[in-house]
Amino acid sequence: MKIYLDTCALHRPLDSRTQIRITLEAEAIIGIIALCEAGEVELISSEVLHFEVKRNPRSERKEYALAVLAKANVFIRLDEEVEQRARTFQSWGLKPLDALHLAAAEVGKADYFCTADDKLLKRGKAISDLQTVIVTPIELIEEINQ
């Protein structure tokens, strides 16, 4: 199973755990990373993820995310195919970086695109010809455990 964690999902374990949802999603991401380390799940990284992670001014978040991305088996470069698909996703209302992430996941043939961003989740699920399944961290854990 191939998965793509967007930046929001990657950083979830470092978020303040003041809400039950955040705590559950953080634990789900930690579990998913452990499954990647065990070779049970393939993690996809991308040039887009590295770009966004490196822009983070908080060094601990940047270092953590880059360490997780180093576990990826697949790396998707930003190319014409990714950019073209991202333009299609933008026409569905996705922000440019979100559209690039989703396009990179598709090009990498991700079975699941995981995000903790509610707006991206809602808009992404409305895309009729999407070739990956958009899920929350909790939904992803449920899918993996089936």
Residue, then its C-alpha position, 0 to 999 in steps of 0.5 A: m500500500k502506497i501513501y502520501l502524507d501532506t504537510c499538515a498530516l506530517h506535522r500532526p504529531l507535533d501539534s498541541r493536543t488540546q483537542i481529542r481529534i488532534t490527539l487521535e490523529a497524532e497517534a494515527i500518524i505515529g502509527i503510520i510512520a511506524l508501519c512505514e519503518a517496518g516496511e508494511v506501508e510505502l511512503i511517497s515523498s515529493e519535491v512539493l513536500h520538501f519545498e513546503v517543509k523547508r519553508n517552515p520557520r520552526s526548525e523542530r517541525k522542519e527537522y521532524a518532517l524531513a526525517v519522516l520524509a527520508k523514510a520514503n521509498v518513492f520521490i516524485r519530482l515536480d514536472e509537467e505531468v504534476e503541474q498539469r494535473a495540479r491545474t485541474f485540481q485548482s479548477w476544483g477549488l484547491k489551493p496551488l500547493d494542495a493541488l500540487h501535493l494531490a497531483a504528486a500523490e496521483v503521479g506516485k500512484a498513491d493508494y491513499f492521500c492523507t491530510a488533516d486539512d478539512k477544506l482540502l479533504k472536502r474539496g478533494k473528495a468532490i473531484s470526480d476523476l481522482q485516482t487516489v483516495i483522500v482520507t484523514p489520519i484516522e480513516l487511513i489507520e482504519e483502512i490499513n487495519q482492514 
